């Protein structure tokens, strides 16, 4: 699962120009990500993957599209 978190952070940096800070822990890893108008955290452990994204006013109308893109990428990484 650690590879998924790291790969997702690289993807977010390249594709969405986000700043990502990766924190490797003993039990779970965290990826803090941000860019103007959006920020959040990805938490991943051996059996949990949780993402929390906060969108600013300008990006909130695109919530469904952004959510679909995130889910699609994470599904792809999980199946890889």
PDB file with one MODEL, atoms N, CA, C and O in Angstrom:
MODEL        1
ATOM      1  N   UNK A   1       0.814  -1.194   0.000  1.00  0.00           N
ATOM      2  CA  UNK A   1       0.000   0.000   0.000  1.00  0.00           C
ATOM      3  C   UNK A   1       0.862   1.266   0.000  1.00  0.00           C
ATOM      4  O   UNK A   1       0.457   2.306  -0.519  1.00  0.00           O
ATOM      5  N   UNK A   2       2.036   1.163   0.580  1.00  0.00           N
ATOM      6  CA  UNK A   2       2.942   2.313   0.616  1.00  0.00           C
ATOM      7  C   UNK A   2       3.251   2.800  -0.798  1.00  0.00           C
ATOM      8  O   UNK A   2       3.317   4.004  -1.046  1.00  0.00           O
ATOM      9  N   UNK A   3       3.439   1.866  -1.714  1.00  0.00           N
ATOM     10  CA  UNK A   3       3.732   2.218  -3.103  1.00  0.00           C
ATOM     11  C   UNK A   3       2.572   3.013  -3.713  1.00  0.00           C
ATOM     12  O   UNK A   3       2.804   3.943  -4.487  1.00  0.00           O
ATOM     13  N   UNK A   4       1.349   2.663  -3.379  1.00  0.00           N
ATOM     14  CA  UNK A   4       0.181   3.369  -3.910  1.00  0.00           C
ATOM     15  C   UNK A   4       0.175   4.811  -3.448  1.00  0.00           C
ATOM     16  O   UNK A   4      -0.055   5.713  -4.253  1.00  0.00           O
ATOM     17  N   UNK A   5       0.425   5.051  -2.165  1.00  0.00           N
ATOM     18  CA  UNK A   5       0.448   6.422  -1.640  1.00  0.00           C
ATOM     19  C   UNK A   5       1.535   7.250  -2.311  1.00  0.00           C
ATOM     20  O   UNK A   5       1.305   8.396  -2.697  1.00  0.00           O
ATOM     21  N   UNK A   6       2.711   6.666  -2.445  1.00  0.00           N
ATOM     22  CA  UNK A   6       3.821   7.383  -3.065  1.00  0.00           C
ATOM     23  C   UNK A   6       3.541   7.668  -4.538  1.00  0.00           C
ATOM     24  O   UNK A   6       3.805   8.770  -5.019  1.00  0.00           O
ATOM     25  N   UNK A   7       3.010   6.686  -5.249  1.00  0.00           N
ATOM     26  CA  UNK A   7       2.686   6.867  -6.666  1.00  0.00           C
ATOM     27  C   UNK A   7       1.592   7.910  -6.844  1.00  0.00           C
ATOM     28  O   UNK A   7       1.662   8.726  -7.763  1.00  0.00           O
ATOM     29  N   UNK A   8       0.584   7.895  -5.981  1.00  0.00           N
ATOM     30  CA  UNK A   8      -0.484   8.888  -6.074  1.00  0.00           C
ATOM     31  C   UNK A   8       0.066  10.291  -5.835  1.00  0.00           C
ATOM     32  O   UNK A   8      -0.332  11.235  -6.517  1.00  0.00           O
ATOM     33  N   UNK A   9       0.970  10.437  -4.881  1.00  0.00           N
ATOM     34  CA  UNK A   9       1.577  11.749  -4.611  1.00  0.00           C
ATOM     35  C   UNK A   9       2.348  12.247  -5.830  1.00  0.00           C
ATOM     36  O   UNK A   9       2.251  13.422  -6.185  1.00  0.00           O
ATOM     37  N   UNK A  10       3.100  11.379  -6.464  1.00  0.00           N
ATOM     38  CA  UNK A  10       3.825  11.768  -7.682  1.00  0.00           C
ATOM     39  C   UNK A  10       2.856  12.193  -8.777  1.00  0.00           C
ATOM     40  O   UNK A  10       3.089  13.182  -9.473  1.00  0.00           O
ATOM     41  N   UNK A  11       1.778  11.449  -8.926  1.00  0.00           N
ATOM     42  CA  UNK A  11       0.758  11.759  -9.934  1.00  0.00           C
ATOM     43  C   UNK A  11       0.122  13.126  -9.661  1.00  0.00           C
ATOM     44  O   UNK A  11      -0.033  13.932 -10.578  1.00  0.00           O
ATOM     45  N   UNK A  12      -0.243  13.384  -8.414  1.00  0.00           N
ATOM     46  CA  UNK A  12      -0.876  14.659  -8.052  1.00  0.00           C
ATOM     47  C   UNK A  12       0.067  15.835  -8.315  1.00  0.00           C
ATOM     48  O   UNK A  12      -0.372  16.901  -8.745  1.00  0.00           O
ATOM     49  N   UNK A  13       1.343  15.641  -8.060  1.00  0.00           N
ATOM     50  CA  UNK A  13       2.322  16.704  -8.326  1.00  0.00           C
ATOM     51  C   UNK A  13       2.444  16.982  -9.814  1.00  0.00           C
ATOM     52  O   UNK A  13       2.456  18.140 -10.230  1.00  0.00           O
ATOM     53  N   UNK A  14       2.535  15.941 -10.612  1.00  0.00           N
ATOM     54  CA  UNK A  14       2.722  16.117 -12.049  1.00  0.00           C
ATOM     55  C   UNK A  14       1.440  16.542 -12.765  1.00  0.00           C
ATOM     56  O   UNK A  14       1.448  17.492 -13.547  1.00  0.00           O
ATOM     57  N   UNK A  15       0.355  15.846 -12.499  1.00  0.00           N
ATOM     58  CA  UNK A  15      -0.893  16.069 -13.233  1.00  0.00           C
ATOM     59  C   UNK A  15      -1.638  17.321 -12.774  1.00  0.00           C
ATOM     60  O   UNK A  15      -2.204  18.043 -13.594  1.00  0.00           O
ATOM     61  N   UNK A  16      -1.641  17.578 -11.470  1.00  0.00           N
ATOM     62  CA  UNK A  16      -2.438  18.677 -10.924  1.00  0.00           C
ATOM     63  C   UNK A  16      -1.612  19.803 -10.324  1.00  0.00           C
ATOM     64  O   UNK A  16      -2.159  20.738  -9.740  1.00  0.00           O
ATOM     65  N   UNK A  17      -0.289  19.715 -10.468  1.00  0.00           N
ATOM     66  CA  UNK A  17       0.618  20.763  -9.965  1.00  0.00           C
ATOM     67  C   UNK A  17       0.411  21.014  -8.479  1.00  0.00           C
ATOM     68  O   UNK A  17       0.459  22.156  -8.021  1.00  0.00           O
ATOM     69  N   UNK A  18       0.181  19.944  -7.731  1.00  0.00           N
ATOM     70  CA  UNK A  18      -0.007  20.057  -6.288  1.00  0.00           C
ATOM     71  C   UNK A  18       1.331  19.922  -5.581  1.00  0.00           C
ATOM     72  O   UNK A  18       2.265  19.298  -6.085  1.00  0.00           O
ATOM     73  N   UNK A  19       1.397  20.508  -4.429  1.00  0.00           N
ATOM     74  CA  UNK A  19       2.530  20.310  -3.540  1.00  0.00           C
ATOM     75  C   UNK A  19       2.151  19.163  -2.614  1.00  0.00           C
ATOM     76  O   UNK A  19       1.124  19.220  -1.937  1.00  0.00           O
ATOM     77  N   UNK A  20       2.967  18.137  -2.583  1.00  0.00           N
ATOM     78  CA  UNK A  20       2.682  16.967  -1.750  1.00  0.00           C
ATOM     79  C   UNK A  20       3.799  16.756  -0.742  1.00  0.00           C
ATOM     80  O   UNK A  20       4.982  16.832  -1.070  1.00  0.00           O
ATOM     81  N   UNK A  21       3.398  16.494   0.477  1.00  0.00           N
ATOM     82  CA  UNK A  21       4.338  16.147   1.537  1.00  0.00           C
ATOM     83  C   UNK A  21       3.983  14.737   1.995  1.00  0.00           C
ATOM     84  O   UNK A  21       2.884  14.486   2.491  1.00  0.00           O
ATOM     85  N   UNK A  22       4.925  13.832   1.819  1.00  0.00           N
ATOM     86  CA  UNK A  22       4.719  12.422   2.120  1.00  0.00           C
ATOM     87  C   UNK A  22       5.309  12.126   3.495  1.00  0.00           C
ATOM     88  O   UNK A  22       6.480  12.410   3.747  1.00  0.00           O
ATOM     89  N   UNK A  23       4.501  11.557   4.380  1.00  0.00           N
ATOM     90  CA  UNK A  23       4.958  11.179   5.710  1.00  0.00           C
ATOM     91  C   UNK A  23       4.821   9.671   5.872  1.00  0.00           C
ATOM     92  O   UNK A  23       3.713   9.134   5.877  1.00  0.00           O
ATOM     93  N   UNK A  24       5.940   9.007   6.001  1.00  0.00           N
ATOM     94  CA  UNK A  24       5.949   7.563   6.175  1.00  0.00           C
ATOM     95  C   UNK A  24       5.891   7.248   7.662  1.00  0.00           C
ATOM     96  O   UNK A  24       6.728   7.719   8.432  1.00  0.00           O
ATOM     97  N   UNK A  25       4.912   6.460   8.064  1.00  0.00           N
ATOM     98  CA  UNK A  25       4.777   6.084   9.463  1.00  0.00           C
ATOM     99  C   UNK A  25       4.932   4.590   9.654  1.00  0.00           C
ATOM    100  O   UNK A  25       5.043   3.833   8.689  1.00  0.00           O
ATOM    101  N   UNK A  26       4.938   4.176  10.903  1.00  0.00           N
ATOM    102  CA  UNK A  26       5.072   2.751  11.200  1.00  0.00           C
ATOM    103  C   UNK A  26       3.813   1.975  10.811  1.00  0.00           C
ATOM    104  O   UNK A  26       3.898   0.861  10.292  1.00  0.00           O
ATOM    105  N   UNK A  27       2.653   2.568  11.063  1.00  0.00           N
ATOM    106  CA  UNK A  27       1.381   1.884  10.833  1.00  0.00           C
ATOM    107  C   UNK A  27       0.671   2.423   9.593  1.00  0.00           C
ATOM    108  O   UNK A  27       0.030   1.664   8.867  1.00  0.00           O
ATOM    109  N   UNK A  28       0.781   3.715   9.351  1.00  0.00           N
ATOM    110  CA  UNK A  28       0.105   4.335   8.211  1.00  0.00           C
ATOM    111  C   UNK A  28       0.975   5.430   7.612  1.00  0.00           C
ATOM    112  O   UNK A  28       1.830   6.009   8.282  1.00  0.00           O
ATOM    113  N   UNK A  29       0.737   5.697   6.342  1.00  0.00           N
ATOM    114  CA  UNK A  29       1.425   6.771   5.645  1.00  0.00           C
ATOM    115  C   UNK A  29       0.418   7.868   5.337  1.00  0.00           C
ATOM    116  O   UNK A  29      -0.765   7.603   5.124  1.00  0.00           O
ATOM    117  N   UNK A  30       0.902   9.096   5.317  1.00  0.00           N
ATOM    118  CA  UNK A  30       0.054  10.243   5.012  1.00  0.00           C
ATOM    119  C   UNK A  30       0.649  11.018   3.856  1.00  0.00           C
ATOM    120  O   UNK A  30       1.867  11.156   3.744  1.00  0.00           O
ATOM    121  N   UNK A  31      -0.215  11.520   3.005  1.00  0.00           N
ATOM    122  CA  UNK A  31       0.195  12.442   1.956  1.00  0.00           C
ATOM    123  C   UNK A  31      -0.649  13.694   2.146  1.00  0.00           C
ATOM    124  O   UNK A  31      -1.868  13.661   1.981  1.00  0.00           O
ATOM    125  N   UNK A  32       0.005  14.794   2.492  1.00  0.00           N
ATOM    126  CA  UNK A  32      -0.655  16.088   2.570  1.00  0.00           C
ATOM    127  C   UNK A  32      -0.473  16.730   1.207  1.00  0.00           C
ATOM    128  O   UNK A  32       0.646  16.785   0.697  1.00  0.00           O
ATOM    129  N   UNK A  33      -1.551  17.216   0.607  1.00  0.00           N
ATOM    130  CA  UNK A  33      -1.441  17.821  -0.714  1.00  0.00           C
ATOM    131  C   UNK A  33      -2.188  19.140  -0.745  1.00  0.00           C
ATOM    132  O   UNK A  33      -3.194  19.320  -0.059  1.00  0.00           O
ATOM    133  N   UNK A  34      -1.672  20.069  -1.561  1.00  0.00           N
ATOM    134  CA  UNK A  34      -2.315  21.375  -1.643  1.00  0.00           C
ATOM    135  C   UNK A  34      -1.927  22.102  -2.919  1.00  0.00           C
ATOM    136  O   UNK A  34      -0.888  21.842  -3.526  1.00  0.00           O
ATOM    137  N   UNK A  35      -2.782  23.001  -3.294  1.00  0.00           N
ATOM    138  CA  UNK A  35      -2.563  23.962  -4.360  1.00  0.00           C
ATOM    139  C   UNK A  35      -3.601  25.046  -4.129  1.00  0.00           C
ATOM    140  O   UNK A  35      -4.541  24.831  -3.363  1.00  0.00           O
ATOM    141  N   UNK A  36      -3.467  26.189  -4.755  1.00  0.00           N
ATOM    142  CA  UNK A  36      -4.480  27.222  -4.546  1.00  0.00           C
ATOM    143  C   UNK A  36      -5.881  26.691  -4.871  1.00  0.00           C
ATOM    144  O   UNK A  36      -6.132  26.212  -5.977  1.00  0.00           O
ATOM    145  N   UNK A  37      -6.765  26.780  -3.916  1.00  0.00           N
ATOM    146  CA  UNK A  37      -8.145  26.358  -4.105  1.00  0.00           C
ATOM    147  C   UNK A  37      -8.459  24.932  -3.700  1.00  0.00           C
ATOM    148  O   UNK A  37      -9.621  24.527  -3.733  1.00  0.00           O
ATOM    149  N   UNK A  38      -7.451  24.159  -3.319  1.00  0.00           N
ATOM    150  CA  UNK A  38      -7.699  22.767  -2.915  1.00  0.00           C
ATOM    151  C   UNK A  38      -6.588  22.271  -2.002  1.00  0.00           C
ATOM    152  O   UNK A  38      -5.418  22.610  -2.183  1.00  0.00           O
ATOM    153  N   UNK A  39      -6.969  21.467  -1.021  1.00  0.00           N
ATOM    154  CA  UNK A  39      -5.982  20.821  -0.170  1.00  0.00           C
ATOM    155  C   UNK A  39      -6.633  19.613   0.486  1.00  0.00           C
ATOM    156  O   UNK A  39      -7.856  19.478   0.508  1.00  0.00           O
ATOM    157  N   UNK A  40      -5.796  18.749   1.013  1.00  0.00           N
ATOM    158  CA  UNK A  40      -6.347  17.579   1.660  1.00  0.00           C
ATOM    159  C   UNK A  40      -5.278  16.641   2.149  1.00  0.00           C
ATOM    160  O   UNK A  40      -4.096  16.978   2.216  1.00  0.00           O
ATOM    161  N   UNK A  41      -5.730  15.447   2.491  1.00  0.00           N
ATOM    162  CA  UNK A  41      -4.841  14.433   3.034  1.00  0.00           C
ATOM    163  C   UNK A  41      -5.276  13.058   2.532  1.00  0.00           C
ATOM    164  O   UNK A  41      -6.468  12.762   2.445  1.00  0.00           O
ATOM    165  N   UNK A  42      -4.299  12.233   2.209  1.00  0.00           N
ATOM    166  CA  UNK A  42      -4.508  10.833   1.861  1.00  0.00           C
ATOM    167  C   UNK A  42      -3.872  10.010   2.967  1.00  0.00           C
ATOM    168  O   UNK A  42      -2.682  10.154   3.248  1.00  0.00           O
ATOM    169  N   UNK A  43      -4.659   9.151   3.593  1.00  0.00           N
ATOM    170  CA  UNK A  43      -4.179   8.265   4.650  1.00  0.00           C
ATOM    171  C   UNK A  43      -4.254   6.845   4.110  1.00  0.00           C
ATOM    172  O   UNK A  43      -5.277   6.426   3.569  1.00  0.00           O
ATOM    173  N   UNK A  44      -3.169   6.121   4.260  1.00  0.00           N
ATOM    174  CA  UNK A  44      -3.157   4.756   3.755  1.00  0.00           C
ATOM    175  C   UNK A  44      -2.402   3.852   4.730  1.00  0.00           C
ATOM    176  O   UNK A  44      -1.320   4.190   5.210  1.00  0.00           O
ATOM    177  N   UNK A  45      -2.998   2.706   5.005  1.00  0.00           N
ATOM    178  CA  UNK A  45      -2.351   1.685   5.831  1.00  0.00           C
ATOM    179  C   UNK A  45      -2.546   0.351   5.137  1.00  0.00           C
ATOM    180  O   UNK A  45      -2.965   0.313   3.980  1.00  0.00           O
ATOM    181  N   UNK A  46      -2.252  -0.734   5.818  1.00  0.00           N
ATOM    182  CA  UNK A  46      -2.354  -2.045   5.175  1.00  0.00           C
ATOM    183  C   UNK A  46      -3.788  -2.409   4.777  1.00  0.00           C
ATOM    184  O   UNK A  46      -3.980  -3.213   3.865  1.00  0.00           O
ATOM    185  N   UNK A  47      -4.801  -1.832   5.445  1.00  0.00           N
ATOM    186  CA  UNK A  47      -6.184  -2.176   5.110  1.00  0.00           C
ATOM    187  C   UNK A  47      -7.131  -0.980   4.989  1.00  0.00           C
ATOM    188  O   UNK A  47      -8.341  -1.162   4.856  1.00  0.00           O
ATOM    189  N   UNK A  48      -6.587   0.246   5.033  1.00  0.00           N
ATOM    190  CA  UNK A  48      -7.418   1.448   4.944  1.00  0.00           C
ATOM    191  C   UNK A  48      -6.817   2.420   3.942  1.00  0.00           C
ATOM    192  O   UNK A  48      -5.609   2.654   3.922  1.00  0.00           O
ATOM    193  N   UNK A  49      -7.678   2.974   3.121  1.00  0.00           N
ATOM    194  CA  UNK A  49      -7.299   4.067   2.238  1.00  0.00           C
ATOM    195  C   UNK A  49      -8.392   5.118   2.387  1.00  0.00           C
ATOM    196  O   UNK A  49      -9.556   4.861   2.078  1.00  0.00           O
ATOM    197  N   UNK A  50      -8.016   6.289   2.857  1.00  0.00           N
ATOM    198  CA  UNK A  50      -8.983   7.342   3.118  1.00  0.00           C
ATOM    199  C   UNK A  50      -8.433   8.643   2.548  1.00  0.00           C
ATOM    200  O   UNK A  50      -7.268   8.977   2.765  1.00  0.00           O
ATOM    201  N   UNK A  51      -9.265   9.373   1.825  1.00  0.00           N
ATOM    202  CA  UNK A  51      -8.840  10.645   1.274  1.00  0.00           C
ATOM    203  C   UNK A  51      -9.867  11.703   1.657  1.00  0.00           C
ATOM    204  O   UNK A  51     -11.075  11.478   1.588  1.00  0.00           O
ATOM    205  N   UNK A  52      -9.363  12.845   2.056  1.00  0.00           N
ATOM    206  CA  UNK A  52     -10.209  13.975   2.426  1.00  0.00           C
ATOM    207  C   UNK A  52      -9.721  15.174   1.627  1.00  0.00           C
ATOM    208  O   UNK A  52      -8.565  15.579   1.751  1.00  0.00           O
ATOM    209  N   UNK A  53     -10.596  15.739   0.809  1.00  0.00           N
ATOM    210  CA  UNK A  53     -10.247  16.874  -0.042  1.00  0.00           C
ATOM    211  C   UNK A  53     -11.153  18.050   0.309  1.00  0.00           C
ATOM    212  O   UNK A  53     -12.369  17.903   0.428  1.00  0.00           O
ATOM    213  N   UNK A  54     -10.540  19.210   0.471  1.00  0.00           N
ATOM    214  CA  UNK A  54     -11.288  20.439   0.703  1.00  0.00           C
ATOM    215  C   UNK A  54     -11.101  21.339  -0.515  1.00  0.00           C
ATOM    216  O   UNK A  54      -9.977  21.665  -0.898  1.00  0.00           O
ATOM    217  N   UNK A  55     -12.218  21.731  -1.113  1.00  0.00           N
ATOM    218  CA  UNK A  55     -12.177  22.565  -2.301  1.00  0.00           C
ATOM    219  C   UNK A  55     -12.593  23.991  -1.959  1.00  0.00           C
ATOM    220  O   UNK A  55     -13.494  24.215  -1.151  1.00  0.00           O
ATOM    221  N   UNK A  56     -11.926  24.941  -2.584  1.00  0.00           N
ATOM    222  CA  UNK A  56     -12.296  26.335  -2.423  1.00  0.00           C
ATOM    223  C   UNK A  56     -13.529  26.661  -3.252  1.00  0.00           C
ATOM    224  O   UNK A  56     -14.051  25.813  -3.976  1.00  0.00           O
ATOM    225  N   UNK A  57     -13.975  27.881  -3.137  1.00  0.00           N
ATOM    226  CA  UNK A  57     -15.196  28.337  -3.805  1.00  0.00           C
ATOM    227  C   UNK A  57     -15.121  28.147  -5.319  1.00  0.00           C
ATOM    228  O   UNK A  57     -16.098  27.716  -5.931  1.00  0.00           O
ATOM    229  N   UNK A  58     -14.000  28.455  -5.919  1.00  0.00           N
ATOM    230  CA  UNK A  58     -13.890  28.367  -7.374  1.00  0.00           C
ATOM    231  C   UNK A  58     -13.875  26.930  -7.896  1.00  0.00           C
ATOM    232  O   UNK A  58     -14.310  26.685  -9.021  1.00  0.00           O
ATOM    233  N   UNK A  59     -13.390  25.991  -7.112  1.00  0.00           N
ATOM    234  CA  UNK A  59     -13.337  24.595  -7.554  1.00  0.00           C
ATOM    235  C   UNK A  59     -14.548  23.777  -7.119  1.00  0.00           C
ATOM    236  O   UNK A  59     -14.779  22.697  -7.662  1.00  0.00           O
ATOM    237  N   UNK A  60     -15.316  24.256  -6.168  1.00  0.00           N
ATOM    238  CA  UNK A  60     -16.438  23.474  -5.649  1.00  0.00           C
ATOM    239  C   UNK A  60     -17.477  23.093  -6.715  1.00  0.00           C
ATOM    240  O   UNK A  60     -18.077  22.026  -6.590  1.00  0.00           O
ATOM    241  N   UNK A  61     -17.722  23.901  -7.753  1.00  0.00           N
ATOM    242  CA  UNK A  61     -18.658  23.449  -8.792  1.00  0.00           C
ATOM    243  C   UNK A  61     -18.166  22.196  -9.546  1.00  0.00           C
ATOM    244  O   UNK A  61     -18.962  21.514 -10.191  1.00  0.00           O
ATOM    245  N   UNK A  62     -16.879  21.899  -9.468  1.00  0.00           N
ATOM    246  CA  UNK A  62     -16.305  20.756 -10.165  1.00  0.00           C
ATOM    247  C   UNK A  62     -16.117  19.546  -9.251  1.00  0.00           C
ATOM    248  O   UNK A  62     -15.370  18.623  -9.575  1.00  0.00           O
ATOM    249  N   UNK A  63     -16.792  19.560  -8.119  1.00  0.00           N
ATOM    250  CA  UNK A  63     -16.617  18.516  -7.107  1.00  0.00           C
ATOM    251  C   UNK A  63     -16.802  17.110  -7.675  1.00  0.00           C
ATOM    252  O   UNK A  63     -15.953  16.246  -7.456  1.00  0.00           O
ATOM    253  N   UNK A  64     -17.881  16.867  -8.392  1.00  0.00           N
ATOM    254  CA  UNK A  64     -18.161  15.529  -8.931  1.00  0.00           C
ATOM    255  C   UNK A  64     -17.059  15.072  -9.884  1.00  0.00           C
ATOM    256  O   UNK A  64     -16.620  13.924  -9.812  1.00  0.00           O
ATOM    257  N   UNK A  65     -16.614  15.946 -10.766  1.00  0.00           N
ATOM    258  CA  UNK A  65     -15.565  15.610 -11.726  1.00  0.00           C
ATOM    259  C   UNK A  65     -14.262  15.298 -11.013  1.00  0.00           C
ATOM    260  O   UNK A  65     -13.592  14.317 -11.338  1.00  0.00           O
ATOM    261  N   UNK A  66     -13.899  16.124 -10.046  1.00  0.00           N
ATOM    262  CA  UNK A  66     -12.664  15.912  -9.282  1.00  0.00           C
ATOM    263  C   UNK A  66     -12.739  14.598  -8.517  1.00  0.00           C
ATOM    264  O   UNK A  66     -11.775  13.834  -8.491  1.00  0.00           O
ATOM    265  N   UNK A  67     -13.879  14.337  -7.896  1.00  0.00           N
ATOM    266  CA  UNK A  67     -14.060  13.088  -7.157  1.00  0.00           C
ATOM    267  C   UNK A  67     -13.914  11.881  -8.088  1.00  0.00           C
ATOM    268  O   UNK A  67     -13.248  10.908  -7.735  1.00  0.00           O
ATOM    269  N   UNK A  68     -14.521  11.934  -9.254  1.00  0.00           N
ATOM    270  CA  UNK A  68     -14.427  10.836 -10.216  1.00  0.00           C
ATOM    271  C   UNK A  68     -12.981  10.595 -10.652  1.00  0.00           C
ATOM    272  O   UNK A  68     -12.552   9.448 -10.771  1.00  0.00           O
ATOM    273  N   UNK A  69     -12.240  11.660 -10.889  1.00  0.00           N
ATOM    274  CA  UNK A  69     -10.845  11.525 -11.307  1.00  0.00           C
ATOM    275  C   UNK A  69      -9.995  10.894 -10.207  1.00  0.00           C
ATOM    276  O   UNK A  69      -9.150  10.043 -10.482  1.00  0.00           O
ATOM    277  N   UNK A  70     -10.217  11.307  -8.974  1.00  0.00           N
ATOM    278  CA  UNK A  70      -9.461  10.746  -7.843  1.00  0.00           C
ATOM    279  C   UNK A  70      -9.772   9.261  -7.686  1.00  0.00           C
ATOM    280  O   UNK A  70      -8.859   8.445  -7.559  1.00  0.00           O
ATOM    281  N   UNK A  71     -11.049   8.911  -7.694  1.00  0.00           N
ATOM    282  CA  UNK A  71     -11.456   7.510  -7.528  1.00  0.00           C
ATOM    283  C   UNK A  71     -10.907   6.660  -8.667  1.00  0.00           C
ATOM    284  O   UNK A  71     -10.419   5.554  -8.435  1.00  0.00           O
ATOM    285  N   UNK A  72     -10.983   7.165  -9.892  1.00  0.00           N
ATOM    286  CA  UNK A  72     -10.478   6.418 -11.046  1.00  0.00           C
ATOM    287  C   UNK A  72      -8.982   6.124 -10.909  1.00  0.00           C
ATOM    288  O   UNK A  72      -8.540   5.006 -11.176  1.00  0.00           O
ATOM    289  N   UNK A  73      -8.212   7.122 -10.495  1.00  0.00           N
ATOM    290  CA  UNK A  73      -6.765   6.931 -10.351  1.00  0.00           C
ATOM    291  C   UNK A  73      -6.434   5.968  -9.219  1.00  0.00           C
ATOM    292  O   UNK A  73      -5.566   5.110  -9.375  1.00  0.00           O
ATOM    293  N   UNK A  74      -7.108   6.097  -8.091  1.00  0.00           N
ATOM    294  CA  UNK A  74      -6.845   5.203  -6.971  1.00  0.00           C
ATOM    295  C   UNK A  74      -7.260   3.773  -7.326  1.00  0.00           C
ATOM    296  O   UNK A  74      -6.550   2.827  -6.984  1.00  0.00           O
ATOM    297  N   UNK A  75      -8.390   3.602  -8.000  1.00  0.00           N
ATOM    298  CA  UNK A  75      -8.790   2.264  -8.446  1.00  0.00           C
ATOM    299  C   UNK A  75      -7.727   1.663  -9.363  1.00  0.00           C
ATOM    300  O   UNK A  75      -7.378   0.490  -9.231  1.00  0.00           O
ATOM    301  N   UNK A  76      -7.221   2.460 -10.280  1.00  0.00           N
ATOM    302  CA  UNK A  76      -6.175   2.000 -11.192  1.00  0.00           C
ATOM    303  C   UNK A  76      -4.936   1.547 -10.411  1.00  0.00           C
ATOM    304  O   UNK A  76      -4.355   0.503 -10.709  1.00  0.00           O
ATOM    305  N   UNK A  77      -4.544   2.329  -9.422  1.00  0.00           N
ATOM    306  CA  UNK A  77      -3.358   1.981  -8.622  1.00  0.00           C
ATOM    307  C   UNK A  77      -3.584   0.727  -7.791  1.00  0.00           C
ATOM    308  O   UNK A  77      -2.664  -0.072  -7.611  1.00  0.00           O
ATOM    309  N   UNK A  78      -4.793   0.548  -7.286  1.00  0.00           N
ATOM    310  CA  UNK A  78      -5.102  -0.634  -6.486  1.00  0.00           C
ATOM    311  C   UNK A  78      -5.098  -1.911  -7.335  1.00  0.00           C
ATOM    312  O   UNK A  78      -4.735  -2.984  -6.851  1.00  0.00           O
ATOM    313  N   UNK A  79      -5.498  -1.788  -8.585  1.00  0.00           N
ATOM    314  CA  UNK A  79      -5.574  -2.960  -9.463  1.00  0.00           C
ATOM    315  C   UNK A  79      -4.243  -3.260 -10.149  1.00  0.00           C
ATOM    316  O   UNK A  79      -4.051  -4.342 -10.705  1.00  0.00           O
ATOM    317  N   UNK A  80      -3.337  -2.304 -10.105  1.00  0.00           N
ATOM    318  CA  UNK A  80      -2.050  -2.473 -10.775  1.00  0.00           C
ATOM    319  C   UNK A  80      -1.155  -3.448 -10.063  1.00  0.00           C
ATOM    320  O   UNK A  80      -0.034  -3.695 -10.508  1.00  0.00           O
TER     321      UNK A  80
ENDMDL
END
